[in-house]
Amino acid sequence: MKRRLLSMVVLPCSVWAGIPAVAVDVGHGLKAPGARSASGQTEFSFNQRQARQLSQVLAARGIGNVLIGEWGEMEKLTDRTDKAAAQRLFVSVHHDSVQLQYLAESSRFHGYSVFVSRRNPYPRGQPGLCPAHCHRIAAAR
């Protein structure tokens, strides 16, 4: 089933001030590329472009970051999180798909999702979720 993919950023937000580095993870990889869009592109290819752009935006704003899984070589989530262990924030870029029956009206679907790990030491927002920063990241696309 072909699906059209819409951009989504999945990330635990934190207070940006004082963060020495952000791990920007390219969701999926070459062996498990995720859903395929109506145009034939894989979720991995969308994620790769979005993650590279996010990395550039962060760098332009003086926020150090490292791309993880940029070339599709990472297969397991634990490999990704192990590589990101030294960073203060782990951002994993993914895209949502639209079911085939909704393709004709897909323009009405937009936005992003934020997921915070249960292991987050600040589950209640201290510093927790920062909607303003999530909006800025989504707008930077």
Backbone as CSV, one residue per row, in Angstrom:
resi,resn,N_x,N_y,N_z,CA_x,CA_y,CA_z,C_x,C_y,C_z
1,MET,0.846,-1.180,0.000,0.000,0.000,0.000,0.889,1.239,0.000
2,LYS,0.696,2.120,-0.956,1.474,3.354,-0.994,0.820,4.383,-0.087
3,ARG,1.668,5.153,0.565,1.176,6.173,1.477,1.934,7.463,1.250
4,ARG,1.313,8.543,1.480,1.982,9.831,1.438,2.487,10.119,2.840
5,LEU,3.709,10.547,2.952,4.298,10.805,4.257,4.247,12.287,4.587
6,LEU,3.963,12.579,5.821,3.966,13.948,6.299,5.054,14.094,7.351
7,SER,5.649,15.249,7.401,6.766,15.459,8.305,6.330,15.411,9.764
8,MET,7.164,14.809,10.562,6.921,14.741,11.998,8.260,14.734,12.708
9,VAL,8.377,15.469,13.746,9.577,15.444,14.569,9.207,14.785,15.879
10,VAL,9.959,13.779,16.251,9.727,13.092,17.514,10.896,13.432,18.405
11,LEU,10.630,14.137,19.482,11.743,14.547,20.307,11.340,14.827,21.737
12,PRO,12.248,14.539,22.656,12.052,15.023,24.010,12.637,16.423,24.070
13,CYS,11.827,17.443,24.314,12.328,18.803,24.380,12.936,19.063,25.744
14,SER,13.873,19.930,25.794,14.515,20.323,27.037,14.848,21.797,26.919
15,VAL,15.261,22.399,27.992,15.684,23.784,27.936,16.944,23.840,27.086
16,TRP,16.953,24.681,26.068,18.077,24.720,25.133,19.305,25.363,25.741
17,ALA,19.127,26.333,26.611,20.271,27.037,27.175,21.181,26.064,27.908
18,GLY,22.445,26.125,27.598,23.423,25.319,28.310,23.565,23.893,27.816
19,ILE,22.852,23.518,26.769,22.998,22.160,26.256,24.251,22.119,25.388
20,PRO,25.239,21.320,25.778,26.473,21.288,24.997,26.326,20.565,23.669
21,ALA,25.421,19.613,23.585,25.287,18.859,22.343,23.929,18.180,22.279
22,VAL,23.446,18.060,21.055,22.176,17.396,20.793,22.453,16.249,19.828
23,ALA,21.947,15.077,20.130,22.040,13.946,19.209,20.815,13.993,18.305
24,VAL,21.039,14.136,17.004,19.956,14.163,16.020,19.985,12.817,15.295
25,ASP,19.013,11.996,15.586,18.940,10.641,15.046,18.070,10.599,13.800
26,VAL,18.610,9.990,12.751,17.835,9.773,11.521,17.041,8.488,11.723
27,GLY,15.754,8.602,11.914,14.912,7.432,12.138,14.943,6.458,10.972
28,HIS,14.928,5.174,11.285,14.982,4.082,10.315,16.373,3.983,9.696
29,GLY,16.516,3.137,8.689,17.820,2.923,8.063,17.655,2.168,6.762
30,LEU,18.766,1.748,6.190,18.724,1.082,4.893,18.069,-0.294,4.960
31,LYS,18.288,-1.030,6.050,17.702,-2.370,6.156,16.232,-2.342,6.563
32,ALA,15.815,-1.306,7.255,14.414,-1.142,7.671,14.020,0.305,7.374
33,PRO,13.714,0.614,6.098,13.510,2.002,5.683,12.179,2.635,6.071
34,GLY,11.286,1.890,6.682,10.000,2.450,7.081,9.003,2.458,5.939
35,ALA,7.963,3.247,6.106,6.887,3.315,5.101,7.394,3.925,3.803
36,ARG,6.673,3.664,2.727,6.998,4.215,1.409,5.900,5.204,1.034
37,SER,6.314,6.353,0.544,5.347,7.398,0.188,4.681,7.093,-1.147
38,ALA,3.663,7.865,-1.463,2.969,7.712,-2.743,3.920,7.979,-3.906
39,SER,4.962,8.782,-3.671,5.954,9.068,-4.711,7.066,8.027,-4.750
40,GLY,7.003,7.047,-3.844,7.985,5.970,-3.842,9.172,6.174,-2.929
41,GLN,9.237,7.293,-2.238,10.351,7.551,-1.334,10.127,6.837,0.003
42,THR,11.216,6.450,0.631,11.108,5.774,1.924,11.083,6.796,3.055
43,GLU,10.542,6.350,4.176,10.543,7.201,5.361,11.977,7.573,5.730
44,PHE,12.902,6.623,5.592,14.302,6.926,5.887,14.800,8.113,5.070
45,SER,14.472,8.179,3.779,14.960,9.283,2.945,14.383,10.628,3.409
46,PHE,13.119,10.640,3.806,12.531,11.863,4.367,13.229,12.226,5.677
47,ASN,13.411,11.234,6.544,14.055,11.471,7.835,15.467,12.002,7.671
48,GLN,16.195,11.435,6.716,17.585,11.832,6.474,17.652,13.317,6.096
49,ARG,16.798,13.737,5.164,16.777,15.148,4.759,16.393,16.055,5.928
50,GLN,15.354,15.667,6.670,14.888,16.487,7.785,15.951,16.578,8.882
51,ALA,16.597,15.467,9.202,17.615,15.460,10.255,18.812,16.321,9.864
52,ARG,19.232,16.255,8.616,20.341,17.093,8.155,19.985,18.567,8.262
53,GLN,18.752,18.893,7.887,18.315,20.288,7.972,18.258,20.740,9.432
54,LEU,17.722,19.898,10.313,17.669,20.233,11.729,19.076,20.443,12.276
55,SER,20.007,19.581,11.910,21.396,19.712,12.346,21.979,21.058,11.919
56,GLN,21.698,21.465,10.684,22.192,22.750,10.185,21.571,23.921,10.941
57,VAL,20.275,23.838,11.222,19.591,24.905,11.961,20.164,25.021,13.371
58,LEU,20.344,23.885,14.031,20.917,23.905,15.379,22.314,24.512,15.363
59,ALA,23.142,24.085,14.418,24.512,24.605,14.320,24.510,26.113,14.065
60,ALA,23.608,26.570,13.200,23.518,28.002,12.894,23.128,28.809,14.124
61,ARG,22.444,28.168,15.048,22.034,28.845,16.286,23.016,28.600,17.425
62,GLY,24.157,28.024,17.087,25.201,27.815,18.087,24.991,26.618,18.994
63,ILE,24.114,25.708,18.598,23.854,24.518,19.409,24.610,23.347,18.790
64,GLY,25.602,22.841,19.521,26.381,21.719,19.035,25.511,20.489,18.867
65,ASN,25.768,19.712,17.825,24.960,18.517,17.592,25.749,17.491,16.823
66,VAL,25.280,16.266,16.873,25.881,15.164,16.143,24.764,14.384,15.459
67,LEU,24.965,14.044,14.183,23.990,13.234,13.450,24.268,11.764,13.718
68,ILE,23.217,11.027,14.008,23.330,9.592,14.264,22.522,8.851,13.209
69,GLY,23.144,7.842,12.610,22.449,7.038,11.594,22.239,7.755,10.283
70,GLU,23.053,8.763,10.011,22.879,9.581,8.810,22.937,8.768,7.519
71,TRP,23.733,7.711,7.505,23.917,6.936,6.279,23.101,5.656,6.279
72,GLY,22.233,5.479,7.278,21.361,4.315,7.305,21.998,3.074,7.876
73,GLU,23.153,3.231,8.507,23.899,2.088,9.016,23.416,1.581,10.380
74,MET,22.669,2.368,11.112,22.230,1.980,12.451,20.977,1.112,12.340
75,GLU,21.025,-0.065,12.956,19.882,-0.975,12.876,19.059,-1.011,14.152
76,LYS,19.714,-0.931,15.295,19.003,-1.082,16.562,18.928,0.245,17.314
77,LEU,17.791,0.463,17.971,17.620,1.671,18.758,18.686,1.768,19.842
78,THR,19.051,0.650,20.427,20.068,0.690,21.492,21.414,1.170,20.953
79,ASP,21.750,0.856,19.696,22.983,1.375,19.100,22.913,2.896,18.991
80,ARG,21.740,3.381,18.646,21.550,4.822,18.497,21.657,5.531,19.845
81,THR,20.973,4.996,20.841,21.003,5.642,22.154,22.374,5.513,22.806
82,ASP,23.077,4.408,22.559,24.446,4.271,23.077,25.348,5.352,22.481
83,LYS,25.212,5.583,21.191,26.028,6.605,20.522,25.673,8.004,21.018
84,ALA,24.438,8.182,21.458,23.969,9.490,21.916,24.160,9.707,23.417
85,ALA,24.676,8.720,24.113,24.730,8.765,25.580,25.435,9.994,26.144
86,ALA,26.416,10.522,25.431,27.165,11.675,25.935,26.441,12.997,25.685
87,GLN,25.365,12.978,24.929,24.646,14.201,24.584,23.572,14.488,25.633
88,ARG,23.169,15.741,25.724,22.150,16.126,26.696,20.731,15.885,26.191
89,LEU,20.560,15.815,24.872,19.228,15.694,24.293,19.287,14.743,23.112
90,PHE,18.312,13.837,23.016,18.235,12.883,21.914,16.979,13.204,21.121
91,VAL,17.154,13.593,19.860,16.052,13.923,18.967,16.037,12.875,17.863
92,SER,14.945,12.150,17.726,14.831,11.154,16.669,13.788,11.642,15.671
93,VAL,14.211,11.832,14.433,13.347,12.389,13.395,12.611,11.253,12.679
94,HIS,11.293,11.375,12.599,10.442,10.400,11.918,9.367,11.143,11.130
95,HIS,8.666,10.429,10.289,7.551,10.983,9.515,6.334,10.077,9.684
96,ASP,5.174,10.688,9.745,3.920,9.934,9.802,3.404,9.708,8.390
97,SER,2.621,8.692,8.237,2.013,8.440,6.933,0.519,8.705,6.997
98,VAL,-0.056,8.917,5.825,-1.495,9.098,5.688,-2.030,7.837,5.035
99,GLN,-3.056,7.276,5.602,-3.650,6.070,5.039,-4.185,6.349,3.632
100,LEU,-4.153,5.332,2.805,-4.527,5.446,1.396,-5.888,6.121,1.203
101,GLN,-6.865,5.783,2.036,-8.205,6.345,1.859,-8.252,7.861,2.129
102,TYR,-7.198,8.427,2.744,-7.181,9.859,3.044,-6.258,10.657,2.124
103,LEU,-5.656,10.023,1.128,-4.723,10.736,0.248,-5.361,11.936,-0.436
104,ALA,-6.584,11.809,-0.882,-7.244,12.902,-1.594,-7.384,14.149,-0.728
105,GLU,-7.462,13.975,0.574,-7.609,15.115,1.472,-6.399,15.272,2.397
106,SER,-5.254,14.772,1.967,-4.065,14.765,2.828,-3.560,16.150,3.196
107,SER,-3.904,17.171,2.418,-3.433,18.525,2.724,-3.984,19.046,4.055
108,ARG,-5.030,18.428,4.559,-5.580,18.894,5.843,-4.819,18.324,7.042
109,PHE,-3.911,17.380,6.796,-3.119,16.800,7.869,-1.774,17.506,7.948
110,HIS,-1.415,17.961,9.109,-0.121,18.606,9.305,0.211,18.617,10.791
111,GLY,1.446,18.961,11.096,1.840,19.084,12.487,2.994,18.173,12.836
112,TYR,3.198,17.991,14.102,4.273,17.148,14.587,3.845,16.533,15.911
113,SER,4.608,15.555,16.335,4.340,14.895,17.610,5.578,14.968,18.474
114,VAL,5.371,14.983,19.755,6.481,14.986,20.702,6.275,13.819,21.651
115,PHE,7.283,12.979,21.748,7.252,11.859,22.675,8.409,12.029,23.634
116,VAL,8.155,11.820,24.900,9.196,11.933,25.907,9.390,10.559,26.529
117,SER,10.637,10.139,26.619,10.959,8.840,27.190,10.494,8.743,28.638
118,ARG,10.070,7.564,29.028,9.712,7.331,30.432,10.936,7.467,31.331
119,ARG,12.109,7.376,30.738,13.352,7.523,31.498,13.778,8.976,31.648
120,ASN,13.007,9.896,31.067,13.313,11.316,31.169,13.339,11.706,32.642
121,PRO,14.428,12.324,33.103,14.482,12.713,34.517,13.559,13.876,34.863
122,TYR,12.965,14.513,33.840,12.075,15.648,34.054,10.712,15.404,33.415
123,PRO,9.988,14.368,33.819,8.743,14.026,33.122,7.622,15.051,33.258
124,ARG,7.690,15.927,34.226,6.599,16.884,34.449,6.925,18.285,33.947
125,GLY,8.007,18.424,33.186,8.255,19.720,32.572,9.254,20.600,33.275
126,GLN,10.097,20.074,34.102,11.127,20.879,34.750,12.498,20.378,34.405
127,PRO,13.042,20.569,33.210,12.627,21.445,32.139,11.587,20.865,31.201
128,GLY,11.489,19.555,31.059,10.400,18.923,30.318,10.114,19.467,28.937
129,LEU,8.842,19.456,28.567,8.444,19.890,27.230,8.498,21.403,27.080
130,CYS,8.997,21.829,25.972,9.085,23.256,25.659,8.410,23.489,24.319
131,PRO,7.103,23.688,24.319,6.378,23.823,23.054,6.928,24.895,22.119
132,ALA,7.392,26.012,22.665,7.904,27.080,21.804,9.093,26.598,20.991
133,HIS,9.968,25.819,21.597,11.133,25.301,20.880,10.707,24.259,19.845
134,CYS,9.731,23.435,20.181,9.230,22.446,19.213,8.637,23.151,18.005
135,HIS,7.892,24.228,18.227,7.310,24.994,17.123,8.403,25.580,16.245
136,ARG,9.478,26.086,16.863,10.575,26.669,16.089,11.255,25.603,15.243
137,ILE,11.448,24.413,15.799,12.074,23.333,15.040,11.190,22.946,13.858
138,ALA,9.890,22.792,14.106,8.965,22.420,13.030,8.925,23.514,11.963
139,ALA,8.977,24.787,12.366,8.929,25.894,11.419,10.199,25.992,10.593
140,ALA,11.287,25.433,11.100,12.581,25.535,10.403,12.649,24.614,9.192
141,ARG,11.661,23.748,9.018,11.698,22.808,7.897,11.747,23.492,6.598
